[in-house]
Amino acid sequence: MRIYNTLTRQLEELLPIEPGKFKMYSCGPTVYRYIHIGNLRTFTMADWLRRTLLYRGYEVLHIKNITDVGHMRIELLDRGEDKLIAQARKEGKTSTQIAAFYTQAFREDETALNILPAHIFPKATEHVPEMIEIVLGLLEKGIAYEVNGNVFYNTKKFPEYGKLSGNQLEGMLAGVRDITATDRINPEDFPLWKLAEPGREMAWDSPWGRGFPGWHIECSAMSIKYLGEHFDLHTGGVDNIFPHHEDEIAQSEGYTNTRFVNYWVHAQHLLADGLKMAKSTGNAYTRSEVEARGFDPLALRYFYTTAHYRSRINFTFTGLRAAQTALERLRNRAAGLQEKVASDNPPTDQAATTPWNEAFLAALDNDLNLPQAMAVVWKMLHSRDEELNPALRLALLLEWDRILGFGLEEYLHSGKAELQHNPKTSLNQLTREEVVTVQQHEILRIYREYQKADILREGLRGVGHDILNTPKGPLVRPYRPDRNLVTVSSSHEGPNNLNLPDQYEFSVLLLSQNSQSDLERCLQSILTHQSERNLEVVIIDNGSTDGTLTYLQQVARQGLLDQNGKPLPLRIIFADHNLGFAGGRNLTFKASLGRFVVLLDTSIELQGNIWTPLANALSEPSIGVVGPYGLVTNDLREFQEDNGPEVDAIEGYLLAFRRELLKEVGWVNEKFRFYRLMDLYLSFAIKAAGYRAIALPEVAAQIKKHPHREWYSLNEEEQRTKSKKNYDLFRERWHHAESLLVVNFKPENRWGHDAPRHLAGLHDHTPEELPLPGQTHSHKHQHWPDHDHEHPHYHSLERP
């Protein structure tokens, strides 16, 4: 078997140090929260590698650590907290309780994906003495040094530092977490031991005072204890390469004076919406969240086979749905073959010697190429080779599943196959009354009373069952309530009605995610205070996983009635995952058909007629955006609430504009995954198009603003981090927009310079320099007050 070794940057034949036995270490989770499915991809890659070696007859000793001690992270250095301790404070538990809870959750995640458990799961907190012993050894050798209770590794004393990542010492600071420390010899030196701050919960006595271990030392200590100073395989994700694995090598080889690991194997990132999966980005999904959407966890395992482990793969629920369909087809094939096989003992010996088995193993021997291996699986199942009788096909499939890990043999013997393929057995999951309904449906179908039969089928669907007509009789299967509902995987998939004429006076746009009580209250207030206006409601469910999803599915099927018993014009689009705040808002913009668009946060409860003042204000052509809560600023940094009427921006709790303006300002930047400041971004886009922003205090008097659920679900650090990320997006686009501010606005000097005088603010355009109307050209603009840059623009006949 050949595997790509990150250390040598080439494919190498896997050869164990000890004949017949591989020793393998995998970096496990830091147990302060649920791991996400990107982490699970890395653990599944290691599982496939281990299973392949086992299939080849090797013994494998597998160690996977549990990081249950906090390590200070750079994003929390200013507060002196680390993530494990911060999570404990947030949940009102001790760090030990938090670590135990999320360790168990991690083990359940691995079990759900049929990942073989490691032989030992050593915990960092139980191996502090071993860590201290290595630190003492490095100090004795002069490779480490102590300063004020902190011990650092001197990277200049290890000439091969950087050999794994390929980084040179110069320029390495991007990956170093504790860069604020000023007491180290070299900026790149990393901590082996840290002095504990007063009152720190997780701290241990040491020769250098009470403290706690650095991030990297635990893996060296535990791998050396259980696998020895020199072992075969070390796995992890590509983001472990530097600094974690680089530092592991330095401290381990510095301590033992021998090679640490022969083969380093790393899995690439799992992306979501084209971005690295991360909680801070809002695009990280857990196994339980995937299950809550109706997916089998093993569908994730199948999904991971669709790309090589060293390739990035973009996760979508559409892709996962395809993987689940493929997994179900594979199970169906296995069940179908089993029905045709008389013996319970497939000919495994014969299977092992077939060219098919050779092709399958050759794919795995080629750097664990799972996509190629799966191609062999399906080619075998579809083959018309007469020598491949059902018994041999089943034997091959079950043999290969020893490596693939889809649990096919367990499935065949669990009763699930019988339940899902045998019409008589499928009735066992129903009540007596439901069984009668199925029988009546079959009779009506036989006599071609299809309309009556469909009524019975719809009744069964209402309680979660569906009927599949088969030659052997009606087969009962679970019914998916999201069938026939509009479901999208990106903001580009929804309807785009921008160029259609107005069909309503107002489009009220709601965005919902796990906020059922807020949504119900908001919808009821719209129904109560519709004031007989011609309006529609457009709702985007942005990947809810709680009762909100069930509620909206019911509303989508049954509709809502206003106080007069009339159906409310209502459209609901279901995103199969969280598209981010701006992505969801763009979907509502595109779907709307009203003359006036009203962005309404579900924390708002209408208590009166908001429609008349909104319509009156927006009927003035010079006004672009209105709402009850205005904001002003003097410096584009600090914004204050203001009753206007002229303001710089409208808060997004209730923000309204004419739908036709979307043709001028376009869609909002979908990097705004969090809600804050997207309202400012949109307001400035409308003002830059030449329109005014007007606050309407009379609208504020007709609504009640409840606490914003998403904001208060975050801790202070999350609030600060997410807000800062969105402010950077706003600032990047509108850093030059001082001339749009109320405090600076001058009608004759709207951009901070006279319109004809663009070239450095000194030159009048000659007729020869002007492009044709509607055509852009580009040159330097002198912006307000002393900023200039270049960007494309055009001139109209009215404003040359």
C-alpha positions in Angstrom: 0.0 0.0 0.0 1.3 3.5 -0.9 0.3 6.5 1.0 1.1 10.2 0.7 3.6 11.2 3.4 3.3 14.9 4.3 6.8 14.8 5.7 8.5 13.7 2.4 5.8 15.2 0.1 5.6 12.0 -1.9 3.8 8.6 -2.1 5.6 6.0 -0.1 5.1 2.3 0.5 3.7 1.6 4.0 6.1 -0.6 5.8 5.8 -1.1 9.6 8.7 -0.7 12.0 7.7 -4.0 13.7 6.8 -6.7 11.2 3.1 -7.4 11.0 2.1 -4.5 13.3 1.4 -0.8 12.8 1.3 1.7 15.6 -1.0 4.6 14.8 -1.8 7.9 16.6 -4.6 10.3 15.7 -5.1 13.7 17.1 -8.5 13.6 18.8 -10.9 16.4 19.7 -10.7 19.3 22.2 -13.9 18.5 24.1 -15.4 21.9 24.8 -18.2 21.6 22.2 -19.7 19.1 19.7 -17.3 18.2 16.9 -18.5 19.1 13.4 -18.7 16.9 10.3 -15.5 18.4 9.0 -13.7 16.9 12.0 -15.6 13.6 11.4 -14.2 13.5 7.8 -10.6 13.4 9.2 -11.5 10.7 11.8 -13.2 8.6 9.0 -10.1 8.9 6.8 -8.0 7.4 9.7 -10.7 4.7 10.1 -10.4 3.7 6.4 -6.7 3.6 6.7 -6.9 1.4 9.8 -9.5 -0.9 8.3 -7.4 -1.4 5.1 -4.4 -2.4 7.1 -6.5 -4.8 9.2 -7.9 -6.3 6.0 -4.4 -6.8 4.7 -3.7 -8.9 7.8 -1.8 -6.4 9.9 -2.3 -5.8 13.6 -3.0 -2.1 14.4 -2.6 -0.4 17.7 -4.5 2.8 17.5 -4.3 5.7 20.0 -6.6 8.8 19.9 -6.1 11.5 22.5 -8.8 13.5 24.2 -7.8 17.1 24.9 -9.7 17.8 28.1 -7.5 20.6 29.3 -7.9 24.2 28.1 -5.2 25.9 26.0 -5.2 29.6 25.6 -6.3 30.7 22.1 -5.2 33.9 20.5 -8.7 35.2 20.0 -9.2 35.1 23.8 -5.8 36.2 25.0 -7.0 39.6 25.9 -9.4 38.1 28.4 -7.1 35.4 29.6 -9.6 32.7 28.9 -9.4 29.5 26.9 -12.3 27.8 25.1 -12.8 24.9 27.5 -13.0 27.1 30.6 -15.1 29.7 28.7 -17.6 27.0 27.7 -17.8 25.8 31.3 -18.6 29.3 32.5 -21.2 29.7 29.8 -23.0 26.5 30.8 -22.5 26.9 34.5 -20.5 23.7 34.9 -16.9 22.8 35.8 -14.4 22.2 33.1 -14.3 18.6 34.1 -18.0 18.2 33.6 -17.9 20.0 30.2 -15.1 17.7 29.1 -16.9 14.5 30.2 -20.1 15.5 28.4 -18.5 16.4 25.1 -16.2 13.4 25.3 -19.2 11.1 25.4 -20.8 13.1 22.6 -17.7 12.6 20.5 -17.7 8.8 21.2 -21.4 8.7 20.1 -20.6 10.6 16.9 -17.9 8.1 16.0 -20.2 5.2 16.8 -22.9 6.6 14.6 -20.5 6.8 11.6 -19.2 3.2 12.4 -15.7 4.5 13.1 -13.8 1.7 14.9 -13.0 2.9 18.5 -9.3 3.5 19.2 -7.7 1.0 21.6 -6.9 3.8 24.0 -8.4 7.3 24.4 -5.8 8.9 26.7 -6.9 12.1 28.4 -4.6 15.1 28.6 -5.5 15.8 32.3 -4.4 12.3 33.2 -0.9 12.7 31.7 0.4 15.9 33.1 3.3 14.2 34.9 4.5 12.7 31.5 4.3 16.2 30.0 6.4 17.7 32.8 9.0 14.9 32.4 9.5 15.9 28.7 9.7 19.6 29.5 12.4 18.8 32.2 14.3 16.8 29.6 14.2 19.6 27.1 15.4 22.1 29.7 18.3 19.8 30.6 19.3 19.6 27.0 19.2 23.4 26.6 16.5 23.2 23.9 13.9 24.9 26.2 14.1 27.8 28.6 12.1 29.1 31.5 11.0 32.7 32.0 8.8 33.8 34.9 7.1 30.4 35.2 6.6 29.9 31.5 8.7 27.4 29.6 9.3 27.9 25.9 10.9 25.7 23.2 13.8 27.4 21.4 13.0 26.7 17.8 16.5 27.9 16.8 18.0 25.0 18.7 16.2 22.5 16.3 17.8 22.9 12.9 15.0 20.9 11.2 12.2 23.0 12.5 9.8 23.5 9.6 10.5 20.2 7.8 6.9 19.0 8.0 5.1 22.2 6.9 7.9 23.5 4.6 7.8 26.8 6.5 10.9 28.7 7.2 11.3 30.3 10.6 11.0 33.7 9.1 7.3 34.4 8.5 5.9 31.7 10.7 4.0 34.0 13.1 0.7 33.5 11.2 0.3 30.1 12.7 1.6 30.9 16.2 -1.2 31.3 18.8 0.5 33.1 21.7 2.2 35.9 19.7 1.6 38.5 22.4 4.1 37.0 24.8 7.1 39.3 25.1 9.3 37.0 27.3 10.5 34.6 24.7 13.9 34.6 23.0 12.6 34.2 19.5 9.1 35.2 18.4 8.5 31.8 16.9 9.3 29.9 20.1 6.2 28.1 21.4 5.1 27.4 25.0 5.6 24.0 26.6 4.3 25.1 30.0 2.4 28.2 31.0 2.1 30.0 34.3 -1.5 29.9 35.5 -3.3 33.2 36.2 -4.7 33.6 39.7 -8.0 31.7 40.2 -7.5 29.5 37.1 -9.6 26.3 37.5 -7.4 23.9 35.4 -3.9 24.2 36.8 -1.2 21.8 38.2 1.9 22.1 40.4 5.2 22.0 38.5 8.9 22.9 39.1 8.1 26.3 37.6 5.0 27.1 39.7 1.4 26.3 39.3 0.5 26.2 35.6 -0.8 24.2 32.7 0.6 22.5 29.6 1.0 24.1 26.2 -1.1 23.0 23.2 1.4 20.6 21.6 3.2 18.8 24.5 0.2 16.5 25.3 0.4 14.6 22.0 4.1 14.0 22.4 3.7 12.8 25.9 0.8 10.4 25.2 2.1 9.0 21.9 5.5 8.3 23.4 3.9 6.6 26.4 1.7 4.3 24.5 3.5 3.8 21.2 7.1 4.4 22.0 9.6 7.1 20.9 9.4 6.0 17.2 6.2 4.8 15.7 4.6 4.3 12.3 1.6 6.5 11.5 0.3 9.9 12.7 -3.0 11.2 11.2 -4.9 14.5 11.5 -6.3 17.4 9.4 -4.3 19.7 7.2 -4.8 22.5 9.7 -2.8 20.4 12.3 0.3 20.5 10.1 1.4 23.8 11.4 2.0 24.6 14.1 0.7 21.6 16.0 2.4 18.7 14.2 5.5 20.7 13.4 5.9 21.5 17.1 5.2 17.8 18.0 8.1 16.8 15.9 10.4 19.4 17.3 9.7 18.7 21.0 9.6 14.9 20.5 12.8 14.5 18.5 14.5 17.1 20.6 13.7 15.0 23.7 14.4 11.5 22.3 17.1 12.3 19.7 15.4 9.9 17.3 12.9 10.1 14.5 9.4 10.6 15.9 7.0 9.3 13.1 7.6 7.6 9.8 4.3 8.5 8.0 2.3 11.7 8.5 -1.2 11.5 6.8 -3.5 14.5 6.6 -7.1 15.0 5.4 -8.1 18.1 3.6 -10.8 20.6 4.7 -14.5 20.0 4.4 -16.0 23.2 3.0 -19.5 24.5 3.3 -20.8 27.2 1.0 -17.3 27.4 -0.4 -15.8 28.3 3.0 -13.8 26.3 5.5 -16.3 24.7 7.9 -16.1 26.6 11.3 -18.4 27.6 14.1 -17.3 31.2 13.9 -18.4 31.3 10.2 -21.7 29.8 11.0 -21.4 27.0 8.5 -20.4 24.1 10.8 -22.8 21.2 11.2 -22.8 18.5 13.7 -23.8 14.9 13.3 -26.9 15.4 15.4 -27.9 18.4 13.2 -27.6 16.2 10.1 -29.7 13.5 11.7 -32.3 16.1 12.7 -32.7 16.9 9.0 -33.7 13.3 8.4 -30.3 11.9 7.3 -28.7 8.6 8.2 -25.3 9.3 9.8 -23.8 6.7 7.5 -24.8 8.9 4.6 -22.1 11.2 5.8 -19.6 8.3 5.6 -20.7 7.6 2.0 -20.5 11.4 1.2 -16.8 11.4 2.3 -16.1 8.7 -0.3 -17.0 11.1 -3.2 -13.7 12.9 -3.0 -10.1 11.8 -2.3 -9.1 12.5 1.3 -6.4 14.9 0.1 -8.9 17.0 -1.9 -11.2 19.6 -0.5 -14.9 18.8 -0.8 -17.7 21.2 -0.6 -20.5 20.0 1.6 -24.1 20.6 0.6 -27.2 19.0 1.8 -28.0 18.3 -1.9 -24.8 16.3 -2.1 -25.6 14.5 1.2 -29.1 13.7 -0.1 -27.5 12.1 -3.1 -25.1 10.2 -0.9 -28.1 8.9 1.2 -29.9 7.8 -2.0 -26.7 6.0 -3.1 -26.4 4.3 0.3 -30.0 3.2 0.2 -29.5 1.8 -3.3 -26.4 -0.1 -2.0 -28.5 -1.5 0.9 -31.3 -2.4 -1.5 -28.8 -4.3 -3.7 -27.4 -6.2 -0.7 -31.0 -7.1 0.4 -31.9 -8.1 -3.1 -28.9 -10.3 -3.5 -29.5 -11.9 -0.1 -33.0 -12.9 -1.2 -31.5 -14.8 -4.1 -28.8 -16.6 -2.1 -29.9 -19.9 -0.5 -26.9 -20.1 1.9 -26.2 -17.8 4.8 -22.4 -18.2 4.1 -21.4 -16.3 1.0 -18.3 -17.7 -0.8 -15.7 -15.3 0.7 -12.7 -17.4 -0.2 -13.8 -17.3 -3.9 -14.4 -13.6 -3.7 -10.9 -12.8 -2.4 -9.3 -14.3 -5.6 -11.4 -12.5 -8.2 -10.1 -9.7 -10.4 -12.9 -7.5 -8.9 -11.3 -7.9 -5.5 -7.9 -7.1 -6.9 -9.3 -3.9 -8.6 -10.9 -2.8 -5.3 -7.8 -3.3 -3.2 -5.6 -1.7 -5.9 -7.7 1.5 -5.5 -7.1 1.5 -1.8 -3.5 0.7 -2.2 -3.2 3.8 -4.4 -3.2 6.4 -1.6 -6.5 5.3 -0.1 -8.5 6.2 -3.2 -12.0 5.8 -2.0 -13.7 7.4 -5.0 -12.0 4.8 -7.3 -12.9 2.0 -4.9 -16.5 3.0 -4.9 -16.5 3.0 -8.7 -15.3 -0.6 -8.6 -18.2 -1.4 -6.2 -20.9 -0.1 -8.5 -19.2 -1.5 -11.6 -19.3 -4.9 -10.1 -22.9 -4.6 -9.1 -23.9 -3.5 -12.6 -21.7 -6.0 -14.4 -23.2 -8.6 -16.7 -20.4 -10.9 -16.0 -22.1 -14.4 -15.9 -19.5 -15.7 -13.4 -20.7 -13.1 -10.9 -23.7 -15.0 -9.5 -25.7 -13.4 -6.7 -23.8 -15.3 -4.0 -20.4 -14.1 -5.3 -21.6 -10.5 -5.7 -22.9 -10.5 -2.1 -19.7 -12.0 -0.9 -17.7 -9.3 -2.6 -19.9 -6.6 -1.3 -19.7 -7.8 2.3 -16.0 -8.3 2.1 -15.4 -4.8 0.8 -17.7 -3.4 3.5 -15.2 -4.6 6.1 -13.1 -1.7 4.8 -15.9 0.7 3.6 -17.7 0.5 7.0 -21.3 1.0 5.8 -22.5 -1.8 8.1 -24.2 -3.8 5.4 -24.0 -7.1 7.2 -25.5 -5.6 10.3 -28.2 -4.1 8.2 -29.1 -7.4 6.6 -29.4 -9.1 10.0 -31.0 -6.2 11.9 -34.5 -6.7 10.5 -34.4 -3.2 8.8 -34.0 -4.9 5.4 -37.0 -7.0 6.0 -39.0 -4.0 7.2 -38.0 -1.9 4.2 -38.5 -4.5 1.5 -41.2 -7.0 2.7 -44.7 -5.6 2.3 -46.1 -7.9 5.0 -43.3 -7.0 7.5 -43.7 -3.3 6.8 -47.2 -3.4 8.3 -45.7 -4.2 11.7 -44.9 -0.6 12.3 -48.5 0.5 12.0 -51.5 0.6 14.3 -54.4 -1.7 13.6 -56.4 1.2 12.2 -53.5 2.2 9.9 -53.2 -1.4 8.6 -56.9 -1.3 7.7 -56.3 1.9 5.9 -53.5 0.4 3.8 -55.7 -2.6 2.9 -58.5 -0.3 1.9 -56.1 1.7 -0.2 -55.0 -1.4 -2.0 -58.6 -2.5 -2.7 -59.5 0.9 -4.1 -56.3 0.9 -6.3 -57.1 -2.5 -7.7 -60.6 -1.3 -8.6 -59.1 1.9 -10.1 -60.7 4.2 -7.5 -57.6 6.3 -7.6 -59.1 9.6 -6.1 -60.5 7.7 -3.1 -57.2 5.8 -2.7 -55.2 9.1 -2.8 -57.4 10.5 0.0 -56.4 7.5 2.2 -52.8 7.8 1.3 -52.8 11.5 2.3 -54.3 10.5 5.6 -51.4 8.1 6.2 -48.9 10.7 5.2 -50.3 13.0 7.8 -49.2 10.5 10.5 -45.7 9.9 8.9 -46.3 6.9 6.6 -46.3 6.5 2.8 -47.4 3.7 0.5 -45.2 2.3 -2.3 -47.1 0.0 -4.7 -45.0 -3.1 -5.5 -45.7 -6.4 -7.3 -45.7 -8.1 -3.9 -48.3 -5.7 -2.4 -48.3 -2.3 -0.7 -45.0 -1.5 1.0 -45.2 1.0 3.9 -42.3 3.5 4.2 -41.6 6.6 6.3 -43.1 9.8 4.7 -40.9 12.8 4.3 -43.0 15.9 5.2 -40.7 18.2 3.1 -41.7 16.5 -0.1 -43.3 18.9 -2.6 -42.1 21.9 -0.6 -39.8 24.5 -2.2 -36.3 23.6 -0.9 -33.0 25.2 -1.9 -29.4 24.7 -1.2 -28.2 28.2 -2.1 -29.5 31.7 -2.6 -29.1 31.2 -6.4 -31.7 28.4 -6.5 -34.8 30.3 -5.4 -37.3 32.1 -7.7 -36.1 35.4 -9.1 -39.1 37.7 -9.6 -37.2 41.0 -9.8 -38.3 41.7 -13.4 -41.9 40.7 -12.9 -44.5 43.5 -12.3 -45.8 44.3 -8.8 -48.6 42.0 -7.7 -48.9 43.3 -4.2 -48.5 46.7 -2.4 -46.2 45.2 0.2 -43.9 42.2 0.4 -43.2 41.4 4.1 -40.0 39.4 4.3 -39.2 37.2 7.2 -36.1 35.1 7.9 -36.5 32.3 10.4 -34.1 29.9 12.0 -34.9 27.9 15.2 -37.2 30.8 16.4 -40.7 29.3 16.4 -42.2 31.3 19.2 -40.9 34.6 17.8 -42.1 33.7 14.3 -45.6 32.7 15.4 -45.9 36.0 17.4 -44.7 38.0 14.4 -47.0 36.3 12.0 -50.0 36.6 14.2 -49.4 40.3 14.6 -49.3 40.7 10.8 -52.6 38.9 10.5 -54.1 41.0 13.2 -52.8 44.4 11.8 -53.0 43.7 8.1 -55.4 46.6 7.9 -56.8 45.1 4.7 -53.7 46.1 2.7 -52.7 44.1 -0.3 -49.7 42.4 1.0 -47.9 39.0 0.8 -45.6 37.4 3.3 -42.4 35.6 2.1 -40.6 33.4 4.7 -37.2 31.8 4.3 -36.6 29.0 6.8 -32.8 29.2 7.1 -32.0 25.6 8.0 -34.1 25.2 11.2 -33.5 22.0 13.1 -36.1 22.4 15.9 -39.9 22.7 16.0 -39.7 25.7 13.7 -39.2 23.5 10.7 -42.2 21.3 11.5 -44.4 24.3 12.2 -43.5 26.0 8.9 -44.0 22.7 6.9 -47.5 22.6 8.4 -48.1 26.3 7.6 -46.8 25.7 4.0 -49.3 22.9 3.5 -52.3 24.4 5.3 -51.8 28.2 4.9 -52.8 31.0 7.3 -56.1 32.9 7.5 -56.5 36.6 8.4 -59.1 37.9 10.7 -61.7 37.9 8.0 -61.1 34.2 7.2 -59.3 35.0 4.0 -56.1 33.1 3.1 -53.0 35.2 3.6 -50.8 35.3 0.4 -47.9 33.3 1.7 -44.8 31.7 0.2 -42.3 29.7 2.3 -38.9 28.6 0.9 -36.9 26.1 2.9 -33.1 26.3 2.9 -31.7 22.9 3.6 -29.0 24.5 5.7 -28.1 27.9 7.1 -27.3 30.0 4.1 -26.2 32.9 6.3 -28.2 36.0 7.1 -27.5 37.8 3.8 -28.0 34.7 1.7 -31.4 34.2 3.3 -32.3 37.9 2.8 -31.3 37.8 -0.8 -33.7 34.8 -1.3 -36.5 36.9 0.1 -35.6 39.9 -2.1 -35.7 37.7 -5.2 -39.0 36.0 -4.3 -40.9 39.2 -3.5 -43.6 40.7 -5.7 -44.6 43.8 -3.8 -44.2 47.4 -4.8 -42.7 48.0 -1.3 -40.4 45.5 0.4 -40.5 45.4 4.2 -37.7 43.5 6.0 -39.2 42.5 9.3 -37.2 40.9 12.1 -39.2 38.2 13.9 -38.5 39.9 17.2 -40.9 42.7 16.1 -44.6 42.5 17.0 -47.0 44.8 15.1 -49.4 46.7 17.3 -51.0 49.0 14.8 -51.0 50.3 11.2 -47.5 50.6 9.9 -48.4 50.4 6.3 -49.8 53.9 5.7 -46.7 55.8 7.0 -44.4 53.5 5.1 -46.3 53.8 1.8 -46.6 57.6 2.2 -42.9 58.0 2.8 -41.8 55.7 0.0 -44.1 57.4 -2.5 -41.7 60.3 -2.4 -39.2 59.6 -5.3 -36.2 61.1 -3.4 -36.7 58.8 -0.4 -35.0 55.4 -0.8 -35.2 53.6 2.6 -37.3 54.1 5.7 -38.0 52.5 9.0 -38.8 53.3 12.7 -35.2 53.2 13.9 -32.6 55.6 12.4 -28.9 55.7 12.9 -26.3 58.5 12.4 -22.6 58.6 12.6 -19.8 61.2 12.3 -17.0 58.8 11.6 -18.4 55.6 10.2 -17.3 53.8 13.4 -19.7 54.8 16.1 -23.4 54.8 15.2 -26.1 56.4 17.4 -29.9 56.0 17.3 -31.6 59.1 15.9 -35.2 60.1 15.1 -34.2 62.0 12.0 -36.0 62.5 9.8 -32.7 62.5 7.8 -30.5 59.7 8.9 -27.5 57.7 7.7 -29.0 54.3 7.9 -32.1 52.3 9.0 -31.9 49.5 11.5 -32.9 46.1 10.1 -35.6 45.4 12.7 -38.0 47.0 10.2 -36.5 48.4 7.0 -38.5 49.2 3.9 -37.7 50.3 0.4 -39.2 50.2 -3.1 -38.6 46.8 -4.8 -37.5 48.5 -8.0 -34.4 49.8 -6.2 -32.9 46.3 -6.2 -32.2 46.8 -9.9 -29.9 49.7 -8.9 -28.3 48.5 -5.7 -28.2 44.8 -6.4 -28.1 42.0 -3.8 -26.4 42.3 -0.5 -22.9 40.8 0.1 -23.5 37.2 1.3 -20.3 37.3 3.4 -22.7 38.8 6.0 -23.5 35.4 7.6 -24.3 37.2 10.8 -27.1 39.8 10.9 -25.4 42.8 12.3 -24.5 45.7 10.0 -26.0 44.3 6.9 -28.7 46.9 7.4 -26.1 49.6 7.3 -24.5 48.1 4.3 -27.9 48.1 2.4 -28.8 51.6 3.6 -25.5 53.0 2.3 -26.0 51.3 -1.0 -29.4 53.0 -1.4 -28.0 56.4 -0.3 -25.1 56.0 -2.7 -27.6 55.5 -5.5 -28.8 59.0 -4.8 -31.7 58.4 -2.4 -32.4 59.5 1.2 -32.8 57.5 4.4 -35.7 58.7 6.5 -36.5 57.6 10.1 -40.3 57.3 10.9 -40.8 57.6 14.7 -44.6 57.2 14.0 -43.9 53.6 12.9 -42.0 52.9 16.1 -45.1 53.8 18.0 -47.0 51.0 16.2 -44.6 48.1 17.0 -43.1 46.4 20.0 -39.5 45.3 19.9 -38.8 42.1 21.8 -35.2 40.9 22.7 -33.3 39.6 19.7 -33.0 35.9 20.3 -29.9 35.3 18.2 -27.9 38.2 19.9 -28.7 37.0 23.4 -27.8 33.4 22.5 -24.2 34.4 22.1 -21.6 35.0 24.8 -19.8 38.3 24.9 -16.8 37.0 22.9 -19.0 35.6 20.2 -20.9 38.9 20.0 -17.7 40.8 19.7 -16.1 38.5 17.1 -19.1 38.2 14.8 -19.8 42.0 15.0 -16.1 42.8 14.2 -16.2 40.5 11.2 -19.3 42.2 9.8 -17.9 45.7 10.5 -14.8 44.8 8.5 -17.1 43.9 5.6 -19.0 47.2 5.9 -15.9 49.2 6.3 -14.2 47.6 3.3 -17.1 48.7 1.0 -18.0 52.1 2.6 -14.8 53.4 4.1 -14.9 56.4 1.7 -18.6 57.3 2.3 -18.2 60.3 4.6 -19.9 62.4 1.9 -23.0 60.4 2.3 -23.4 61.2 6.0 -26.0 63.6 7.2 -23.4 65.7 9.0 -21.5 66.2 5.7 -24.2 66.2 3.1 -24.3 69.0 0.6 -26.6 68.6 -2.4 -24.1 70.3 -4.7 -21.2 68.3 -3.5 -22.7 64.9 -2.9 -19.5 62.8 -3.3 -17.2 65.3 -1.6 -16.1 66.7 -5.0 -17.9 68.4 -7.9 -19.3 65.9 -10.4 -17.3 67.1 -13.5 -14.1 67.5 -11.5 -12.9 63.9 -11.0 -9.3 63.7 -11.9 -7.6 64.2 -8.5 -10.4 66.8 -8.0 -8.7 69.2 -10.3 -9.7 68.5 -13.8 -12.9 69.1 -15.8 -13.9 66.3 -18.2 -13.7 67.4 -21.8 -16.3 66.1 -24.2 -13.6 63.8 -25.6 -12.9 62.3 -22.2 -16.6 61.5 -21.5 -17.8 58.0 -22.4 -21.1 57.4 -24.0 -24.1 57.4 -21.6 -24.4 54.1 -20.0 -20.8 53.1 -20.6 -18.3 53.0 -17.7 -14.9 54.3 -17.5 -12.3 54.5 -14.7 -9.9 57.0 -13.2 -8.9 58.3 -9.8 -11.6 59.9 -7.7 -10.8 62.5 -5.0 -13.2 61.4 -2.2 -14.1 63.0 1.1 -12.2 64.5 2.7 -8.7 63.6 1.6 -9.1 60.0 0.3 -8.8 59.0 -3.3 -9.1 55.8 -5.2 -10.0 54.5 -8.6 -13.2 52.6 -9.5 -15.4 52.2 -12.6 -18.3 54.6 -13.0 -20.5 56.1 -15.7 -21.9 59.6 -16.5 -25.5 60.4 -17.5 -26.6 63.2 -19.7 -28.2 64.9 -16.7 -25.1 64.5 -14.5 -22.0 64.5 -16.7 
